[in-house]
Amino acid sequence: MMTRFIDVPTLSAIVKTVGVSEFLAQLTEIVKEDFKRWLDFDKSARLASHSAVGVIELMPASDSKLYSFKYVNGHPANTGNKMWVSKKRVSRKRKRIKEKLL
């Protein structure tokens, strides 16, 4: 299974496709199911790298089958500059992700 990268524009496209209400309903159910399995998850501290403009963090979580992480890019300064993720990473993956989702 390949890592699925979801940036702000991709998430916006998903919400637009399924609708806000349906997206929130599905997300709520998924979160509820995950919390029921809370003890099944291997949890570890987030990995952080500090810079002059913020902290770049990798926040991992996994169970016996799947591994996932949240990547935070230098918050809080980068969001003000519309730098939600590295532009290089987005440009390489955005087209492939959109093709799979839409």
Contacts in CASP RR format, 6 or more apart in sequence:
PFRMAT RR
TARGET T0000
AUTHOR 0000-0000-0000
METHOD contacts of the structure
MODEL  1
MMTRFIDVPTLSAIVKTVGVSEFLAQLTEIVKEDFKRWLDFDKSARLASH
SAVGVIELMPASDSKLYSFKYVNGHPANTGNKMWVSKKRVSRKRKRIKEK
LL
1 66 0 8 1.000
4 97 0 8 1.000
5 89 0 8 1.000
5 93 0 8 1.000
5 97 0 8 1.000
6 14 0 8 1.000
6 97 0 8 1.000
7 84 0 8 1.000
7 85 0 8 1.000
7 90 0 8 1.000
7 94 0 8 1.000
8 84 0 8 1.000
8 85 0 8 1.000
9 90 0 8 1.000
9 94 0 8 1.000
10 94 0 8 1.000
10 97 0 8 1.000
10 98 0 8 1.000
10 101 0 8 1.000
13 98 0 8 1.000
13 101 0 8 1.000
13 102 0 8 1.000
14 23 0 8 1.000
14 101 0 8 1.000
15 23 0 8 1.000
17 101 0 8 1.000
17 102 0 8 1.000
18 26 0 8 1.000
34 41 0 8 1.000
37 63 0 8 1.000
40 63 0 8 1.000
40 64 0 8 1.000
41 61 0 8 1.000
41 62 0 8 1.000
41 63 0 8 1.000
42 61 0 8 1.000
42 62 0 8 1.000
42 63 0 8 1.000
43 61 0 8 1.000
44 60 0 8 1.000
46 57 0 8 1.000
46 58 0 8 1.000
46 59 0 8 1.000
46 60 0 8 1.000
47 57 0 8 1.000
47 58 0 8 1.000
47 59 0 8 1.000
47 60 0 8 1.000
48 55 0 8 1.000
48 56 0 8 1.000
48 57 0 8 1.000
48 58 0 8 1.000
49 55 0 8 1.000
49 56 0 8 1.000
49 57 0 8 1.000
51 74 0 8 1.000
53 74 0 8 1.000
53 77 0 8 1.000
53 78 0 8 1.000
54 74 0 8 1.000
54 75 0 8 1.000
54 76 0 8 1.000
54 77 0 8 1.000
54 78 0 8 1.000
55 72 0 8 1.000
55 74 0 8 1.000
55 75 0 8 1.000
56 71 0 8 1.000
56 72 0 8 1.000
56 73 0 8 1.000
56 74 0 8 1.000
57 70 0 8 1.000
57 71 0 8 1.000
57 72 0 8 1.000
57 74 0 8 1.000
57 75 0 8 1.000
58 69 0 8 1.000
58 70 0 8 1.000
58 71 0 8 1.000
58 72 0 8 1.000
59 69 0 8 1.000
59 70 0 8 1.000
59 71 0 8 1.000
59 72 0 8 1.000
60 67 0 8 1.000
60 68 0 8 1.000
60 69 0 8 1.000
61 67 0 8 1.000
61 68 0 8 1.000
61 69 0 8 1.000
62 68 0 8 1.000
71 85 0 8 1.000
73 83 0 8 1.000
73 84 0 8 1.000
73 85 0 8 1.000
73 86 0 8 1.000
78 84 0 8 1.000
END
